[in-house]
Amino acid sequence: MEKQIAIIQAYIDAYNNFDISGMMQNMQRDIIFENYDAEKRTLSTKGIEEFETQAKKAATLFSMRNQQIKGIQKNDAKNTIEVSIKYQGIFAVDMTETLKKGTKITLEGKSIFYFFDQKINKIVDKS
């Protein structure tokens, strides 16, 4: 599990630095990504190409973004690691009438990383 935690930290570091290729470095080609907001799925991708397209699009929305690990919970039986996250970002574009360019957001959530063959094969983000 220590190697998997190092992979997660490398993924988050790449995310914080807008390094899309670094984010994908330790992913299976058939990676599944799901995002949930208040238990409602708001986004889903399947495969590394869809993930890359979405990651590039999401990166354009922020001038700054930072995920900070607040806690880690391992589940050896399911081969998952759940990471509690504090997220901060500053919008690079106007999103809505109230979420304008330059608006700073702070969220708490969690990311569940699923592994197969020492690579990430699914990420579920919940906020």
C-alpha positions as CSV (number, residue, x, y, z in Angstrom):
1,M,0.0,0.0,0.0
2,E,2.9,2.4,0.5
3,K,3.6,2.4,-3.2
4,Q,0.0,3.1,-3.9
5,I,0.1,6.1,-1.5
6,A,3.2,7.4,-3.3
7,I,1.3,7.0,-6.6
8,I,-1.7,9.0,-5.2
9,Q,0.7,11.7,-3.9
10,A,2.3,12.0,-7.4
11,Y,-1.1,12.2,-9.0
12,I,-2.2,15.0,-6.6
13,D,1.1,16.9,-7.1
14,A,0.6,16.7,-10.9
15,Y,-3.0,17.9,-10.5
16,N,-1.9,20.9,-8.4
17,N,0.7,21.8,-11.0
18,F,-1.7,21.4,-14.0
19,D,0.5,18.5,-15.3
20,I,-2.0,16.4,-17.2
21,S,0.6,13.8,-18.4
22,G,1.9,13.5,-14.9
23,M,-1.6,12.8,-13.6
24,M,-2.0,9.9,-16.1
25,Q,1.4,8.4,-15.5
26,N,0.2,5.6,-13.2
27,M,-3.2,4.9,-14.7
28,Q,-4.6,1.9,-16.5
29,R,-5.7,2.5,-20.1
30,D,-9.3,1.7,-19.1
31,I,-9.3,4.1,-16.2
32,I,-12.8,5.1,-14.9
33,F,-13.4,8.5,-13.4
34,E,-16.6,9.6,-11.6
35,N,-17.4,12.8,-9.8
36,Y,-20.2,13.2,-7.3
37,D,-21.7,16.4,-5.9
38,A,-24.0,15.7,-2.9
39,E,-24.3,12.0,-3.9
40,K,-25.4,13.0,-7.5
41,R,-23.0,11.9,-10.3
42,T,-22.0,14.9,-12.3
43,L,-19.3,13.5,-14.5
44,S,-18.1,10.1,-15.7
45,T,-15.3,9.1,-18.1
46,K,-14.1,5.7,-19.3
47,G,-10.7,5.2,-20.8
48,I,-7.5,7.2,-20.6
49,E,-8.4,9.3,-23.7
50,E,-11.7,10.5,-22.2
51,F,-9.9,11.2,-18.9
52,E,-7.2,13.2,-20.6
53,T,-9.8,15.3,-22.6
54,Q,-11.7,16.0,-19.4
55,A,-8.6,16.8,-17.4
56,K,-7.4,19.3,-20.0
57,K,-10.8,21.0,-20.1
58,A,-11.0,21.2,-16.3
59,A,-7.5,22.7,-16.1
60,T,-8.6,25.7,-18.2
61,L,-11.3,26.6,-15.6
62,F,-8.8,27.5,-12.9
63,S,-5.9,29.8,-12.5
64,M,-4.9,28.1,-9.3
65,R,-6.0,24.8,-7.8
66,N,-4.7,22.8,-4.8
67,Q,-5.7,19.5,-3.3
68,Q,-4.3,18.8,0.2
69,I,-4.5,15.4,1.8
70,K,-6.1,15.6,5.2
71,G,-6.4,11.8,5.9
72,I,-5.9,8.4,4.3
73,Q,-7.9,5.3,4.9
74,K,-6.7,2.0,3.3
75,N,-9.0,-0.9,2.5
76,D,-6.8,-3.9,1.6
77,A,-9.8,-6.2,0.9
78,K,-11.1,-3.9,-1.8
79,N,-7.6,-2.7,-2.9
80,T,-8.7,0.9,-2.4
81,I,-7.4,4.0,-0.7
82,E,-9.8,6.7,0.4
83,V,-8.2,10.1,0.7
84,S,-9.9,13.0,2.6
85,I,-9.2,16.2,0.6
86,K,-9.3,19.9,1.2
87,Y,-9.6,21.7,-2.1
88,Q,-9.0,25.3,-3.0
89,G,-9.2,26.9,-6.4
90,I,-9.5,30.2,-8.1
91,F,-11.6,30.4,-11.2
92,A,-9.9,31.5,-14.4
93,V,-13.3,32.1,-16.2
94,D,-16.8,33.2,-15.3
95,M,-18.7,30.0,-14.3
96,T,-22.0,31.5,-13.2
97,E,-23.5,34.8,-12.1
98,T,-22.0,34.3,-8.7
99,L,-18.9,32.3,-9.5
100,K,-16.9,34.8,-11.5
101,K,-13.3,34.8,-12.7
102,G,-11.1,35.4,-9.7
103,T,-13.5,33.8,-7.2
104,K,-11.8,31.6,-4.7
105,I,-13.5,28.4,-3.6
106,T,-12.8,26.0,-0.8
107,L,-14.3,22.5,-0.6
108,E,-13.9,19.4,1.5
109,G,-14.4,16.0,0.0
110,K,-12.8,12.7,-0.6
111,S,-11.3,10.7,-3.5
112,I,-11.4,6.9,-3.6
113,F,-8.6,5.4,-5.6
114,Y,-9.0,1.8,-6.9
115,F,-5.9,-0.1,-8.0
116,F,-5.1,-3.0,-10.3
117,D,-1.6,-4.1,-11.0
118,Q,-0.1,-1.2,-9.1
119,K,-1.9,1.3,-11.3
120,I,-5.0,3.4,-10.8
121,N,-7.9,1.9,-12.6
122,K,-10.7,4.0,-11.0
123,I,-11.1,7.3,-9.2
124,V,-14.3,8.4,-7.5
125,D,-14.3,12.1,-6.3
126,K,-17.0,13.1,-3.8
127,S,-17.8,16.6,-2.5
